[in-house]
Amino acid sequence: MRRLRVGRVVRGWLTRRRVLALVSAATAVLAVVAVTVTKVARDEQDRQYRHGTIMILTGGTKGIYYTYGVELAAAVNRRLDGVQAQAMATTASVDNVRQVARSANVFAFTAADAASAAVDGRAPFTGRVPVRALARIYDDYLHLVVRADAPIRSITDLVGRRVSVGSDGSGTELIAERMLGVAGVNPAALSVSRLGINESVAALQRGDIDAFFWSGGLPTAGITELARDTPVRLVPLGELAAGMHTRWDPAYRAGIIVAGSYQLTGEDADTSTVAVPDLLVTRADTDPGLVEEVTRILFEARAEIADRVPVAYSLDRRSAIATSPIPLHDGALRYYRRTKI
């Protein structure tokens, strides 16, 4: 009888061990399956963008944003299967940020001052815009372009003149209006037009305006083309850099348009001006996998883009992350961490 009870106890213990072992094994299998499913789901989520069209918002067709955007779109199309990237001409910075706010998986070039105002909800924006940066790409320099024989030697000489301050919704308009305020020039004292770079060049050639502002990289194709046919020069603006930095945005700094950037009349010296960084941005909820890929391509294609857009050589991984106060997108951070930046 005792042997029978012992046998039952042993058999019961062995049965429990088998059950526990089976449960443990099943749990392990389920854990592996769960991890695999989670990874597949995450990978699938990161690949949701791998079809259809993405937009790259640029600027006027005679500006650097446009050419840079066209080349970047071409590089994306060569390197990213299933995605069709298209560059779109726009009125640039402010308008670009507004359009980014309306849709994810849209990328845009913008100046840091416009992006900063957007994330803070300051004018010209009516609320906070959730933009995130992929990279700081290069710097814009404010140009004040006049005919070589114009009696305009400083920004205060614009009073009573016909002046284009940039197109509606452009970064040029934003910085020009701020600069006029810092200089103490009331825009009401000017005959103001709001023209993009293409229209400004044509209007100055025709004599319809006396001067135009332009914020862009060096050299800007439209000004290069203008200087070939029309004697023009640049008006120095550097004395306003400190006021722009203090009153409006720390992104503003003193800059130099180096002599020889354009073939301008009497251009034998550098021109002092105000500079501001340019960023490539997207919306905060743009697919992180897509953002990582576009950031990768931005750097991988740098040399081929620079064949058409020399300023693309300015792109550098160390300076590219200096986008403050605009946070880097999670996908861009993923790229920089992977490349140990």
C-alpha positions in Angstrom: 0.0 0.0 0.0 2.8 2.3 0.9 4.6 1.5 -2.4 1.4 2.4 -4.3 1.1 5.8 -2.6 4.7 6.6 -3.3 4.3 5.6 -6.9 1.3 7.8 -7.2 3.2 10.7 -5.7 6.2 10.2 -8.0 3.9 9.9 -11.1 2.1 13.0 -10.0 5.3 14.9 -9.5 6.6 13.8 -12.9 3.3 14.8 -14.5 3.4 18.3 -13.0 7.0 18.7 -14.2 6.0 17.7 -17.7 3.1 20.2 -17.6 5.3 23.0 -16.2 7.9 22.2 -18.8 5.3 22.3 -21.6 3.9 25.6 -20.2 7.3 27.1 -20.0 8.2 26.0 -23.5 4.9 27.3 -24.8 5.4 30.6 -23.0 8.9 30.9 -24.5 7.5 30.2 -28.0 4.8 32.8 -27.5 7.3 35.3 -26.3 9.4 34.7 -29.4 6.4 35.0 -31.6 5.3 38.2 -29.8 8.8 39.8 -30.3 8.8 38.7 -33.9 5.3 40.1 -34.5 6.2 43.3 -32.8 9.4 43.7 -34.9 7.5 42.8 -38.1 4.8 45.3 -37.2 7.4 48.0 -36.4 9.3 47.3 -39.6 6.0 47.3 -41.6 5.0 50.6 -40.0 8.4 52.1 -41.0 7.7 50.9 -44.6 4.2 52.3 -45.0 5.7 55.1 -47.0 7.3 52.8 -49.5 4.7 53.5 -52.2 3.2 56.6 -53.7 4.4 60.2 -54.0 6.2 62.4 -51.5 6.5 66.1 -52.0 9.6 68.3 -51.6 8.5 72.0 -51.3 11.1 74.5 -52.6 10.9 78.1 -53.7 11.1 80.2 -56.9 12.6 78.5 -59.9 15.6 80.9 -60.0 16.5 80.3 -56.3 18.7 77.6 -54.7 15.8 76.0 -52.8 14.3 74.9 -56.1 17.4 73.5 -57.7 18.4 71.8 -54.5 14.9 70.3 -54.2 14.9 69.0 -57.8 18.2 67.3 -57.3 17.2 65.8 -54.0 14.0 64.5 -55.5 16.0 62.9 -58.3 18.4 61.3 -55.7 15.5 59.9 -53.7 13.9 58.4 -56.9 17.2 56.7 -57.7 17.8 55.3 -54.3 14.4 54.5 -52.7 12.3 51.9 -54.4 8.5 52.4 -54.5 8.6 56.1 -53.8 8.1 58.8 -56.3 9.5 62.2 -55.1 8.5 65.4 -56.7 9.9 68.9 -56.2 7.4 71.7 -56.2 8.0 75.4 -56.8 6.5 77.6 -54.0 6.8 81.0 -52.5 9.3 79.4 -50.1 9.9 79.5 -46.3 6.7 80.6 -44.6 4.3 79.1 -47.2 6.3 75.9 -47.1 5.9 75.5 -43.3 2.2 76.2 -43.6 1.9 73.5 -46.2 4.0 71.0 -44.2 1.5 71.5 -41.3 -1.3 70.2 -43.5 0.2 66.9 -44.4 2.7 64.3 -43.2 5.3 62.8 -45.6 5.9 66.3 -47.1 9.4 67.8 -46.9 10.3 71.5 -47.2 13.1 73.9 -47.3 12.8 76.8 -44.9 14.8 79.5 -43.2 15.4 79.0 -39.5 13.6 82.2 -38.5 10.4 81.1 -40.2 10.6 77.6 -38.6 11.3 79.2 -35.2 8.3 81.4 -35.4 6.2 78.4 -36.5 7.1 76.1 -33.5 6.6 79.0 -31.1 3.3 80.1 -32.7 4.6 83.6 -33.4 3.6 85.9 -36.3 3.2 85.3 -39.2 1.8 82.0 -37.8 -1.5 82.0 -35.8 -0.6 78.9 -33.8 2.1 76.4 -33.0 3.2 74.2 -36.0 4.7 70.8 -35.2 7.6 71.0 -37.6 10.8 68.9 -37.1 14.2 69.2 -38.8 16.1 66.7 -40.8 19.2 68.9 -41.1 20.7 72.3 -41.2 21.8 72.4 -44.9 23.4 75.8 -45.6 23.0 79.6 -44.8 20.9 82.2 -46.5 22.3 85.7 -47.0 20.0 88.8 -47.3 20.6 90.6 -50.6 19.4 94.2 -51.3 19.8 94.5 -55.1 19.8 97.8 -56.9 20.8 99.1 -60.3 24.5 100.2 -60.4 23.6 103.8 -61.0 20.8 104.0 -58.3 21.2 106.6 -55.6 20.6 103.9 -52.9 23.6 103.3 -50.6 21.8 102.2 -47.5 18.5 100.7 -46.4 17.2 104.2 -45.3 17.6 105.4 -48.9 14.7 103.1 -49.9 12.2 105.7 -48.6 10.0 106.9 -51.4 11.4 104.1 -53.7 9.6 101.2 -55.4 10.8 98.1 -53.6 10.0 94.4 -53.7 10.2 92.8 -50.2 9.7 89.2 -51.5 6.6 87.2 -52.3 3.7 86.7 -49.9 4.5 83.9 -47.5 8.2 83.9 -48.3 11.2 84.0 -46.0 12.4 87.0 -47.8 9.3 88.9 -46.9 9.6 87.9 -43.3 13.2 89.0 -42.9 12.9 92.1 -45.1 10.0 93.5 -43.1 11.8 92.8 -39.8 14.9 94.5 -41.1 13.0 97.6 -42.2 11.6 97.8 -38.7 15.1 97.5 -37.1 16.4 100.2 -39.5 13.5 102.5 -38.5 12.1 102.5 -42.0 8.3 102.5 -42.1 7.1 100.2 -45.0 4.3 102.8 -45.6 7.0 105.2 -46.8 7.9 102.8 -49.6 6.0 101.8 -52.7 6.0 98.1 -51.8 5.7 95.1 -54.2 5.6 91.5 -53.1 7.4 89.6 -55.9 9.3 86.4 -55.9 12.9 86.1 -57.1 11.9 85.5 -60.8 9.5 88.4 -60.9 11.9 90.7 -59.0 14.6 90.1 -61.5 12.3 90.8 -64.4 10.9 94.0 -62.7 14.3 95.5 -62.0 15.4 94.8 -65.6 12.3 96.6 -66.9 12.7 99.5 -64.5 9.4 98.8 -62.8 11.1 98.7 -59.3 14.2 100.4 -57.9 15.4 97.6 -55.6 14.5 94.2 -54.3 15.2 92.1 -51.2 16.2 88.5 -51.6 17.2 86.0 -49.0 19.1 83.0 -50.5 22.2 81.0 -50.7 25.3 81.9 -52.7 25.3 82.3 -55.5 21.6 82.7 -56.4 21.0 81.9 -60.1 18.5 84.6 -60.7 20.9 87.3 -59.5 23.8 85.8 -61.5 21.6 85.9 -64.6 20.5 89.5 -63.8 24.1 90.7 -63.5 24.9 89.4 -67.0 22.5 91.7 -68.6 22.0 94.6 -66.2 24.6 96.5 -64.2 23.6 95.9 -60.6 25.2 96.0 -57.1 24.4 95.0 -53.5 23.7 97.4 -50.7 25.4 96.6 -47.4 23.1 95.5 -44.5 25.5 94.1 -41.9 25.1 97.0 -39.4 21.6 95.6 -38.8 22.7 92.1 -37.8 23.0 92.8 -34.1 19.5 94.4 -33.9 18.0 91.5 -35.9 19.6 89.0 -33.5 18.4 90.9 -30.3 15.0 92.0 -31.4 13.8 89.1 -33.5 15.7 85.8 -33.4 19.0 84.4 -32.3 19.2 82.6 -35.6 20.3 85.9 -37.3 24.0 86.7 -37.5 26.3 88.9 -39.4 27.4 87.5 -42.7 29.5 88.4 -45.8 28.7 88.1 -49.4 32.2 87.5 -50.7 33.4 89.6 -53.6 33.2 87.5 -56.8 30.0 85.6 -55.7 28.4 87.6 -58.6 29.8 89.5 -61.5 28.6 92.8 -60.2 29.4 96.4 -61.3 32.3 97.7 -59.1 32.3 94.5 -57.0 35.8 94.8 -55.6 35.0 94.3 -51.9 32.9 92.0 -49.8 29.3 93.1 -48.9 28.3 92.9 -45.2 24.8 91.5 -44.6 22.6 89.4 -42.3 22.7 85.6 -42.6 20.2 82.9 -41.3 20.5 79.1 -41.4 18.4 77.0 -43.8 16.7 73.8 -42.7 15.1 70.8 -44.4 11.9 70.1 -42.3 8.8 67.9 -42.2 5.9 67.4 -39.8 6.5 65.7 -36.5 4.3 62.7 -37.4 6.0 62.0 -40.8 6.9 58.3 -40.9 10.3 57.9 -39.1 11.5 55.3 -41.6 10.9 57.7 -44.5 12.6 60.5 -42.6 15.7 58.3 -41.9 15.9 57.3 -45.5 15.6 60.9 -46.9 18.2 62.1 -44.3 20.5 59.3 -45.5 20.1 60.2 -49.1 20.6 63.9 -48.4 24.1 63.0 -47.3 24.9 60.2 -49.6 23.9 62.3 -52.7 25.7 65.4 -51.5 28.5 65.3 -54.1 26.1 64.7 -57.0 23.7 67.4 -55.8 26.6 69.8 -55.5 27.4 69.3 -59.2 24.3 71.4 -59.8 24.1 73.2 -56.5 27.6 74.1 -55.2 26.2 75.2 -51.8 25.3 71.6 -51.1 29.0 71.1 -50.2 28.2 73.1 -47.1 26.2 70.1 -45.7 28.1 68.5 -42.9 27.0 65.9 -40.3 28.3 67.9 -37.3 26.7 71.2 -38.2 23.6 69.5 -39.7 22.3 68.7 -36.2 22.5 72.4 -35.1 18.8 73.1 -35.8 17.8 74.6 -32.4 15.2 75.7 -31.5 13.7 73.3 -34.1 13.9 69.7 -32.7 15.3 67.0 -34.9 12.8 64.5 -36.2 13.0 61.0 -34.6 13.9 59.5 -37.9 16.7 62.0 -38.5 18.0 61.3 -34.9 18.0 57.6 -35.8 20.2 58.3 -38.8 22.7 60.5 -36.9 22.9 58.0 -34.1 23.5 55.1 -36.5 26.3 57.1 -38.2 27.7 58.1 -34.7 27.1 61.8 -35.0 
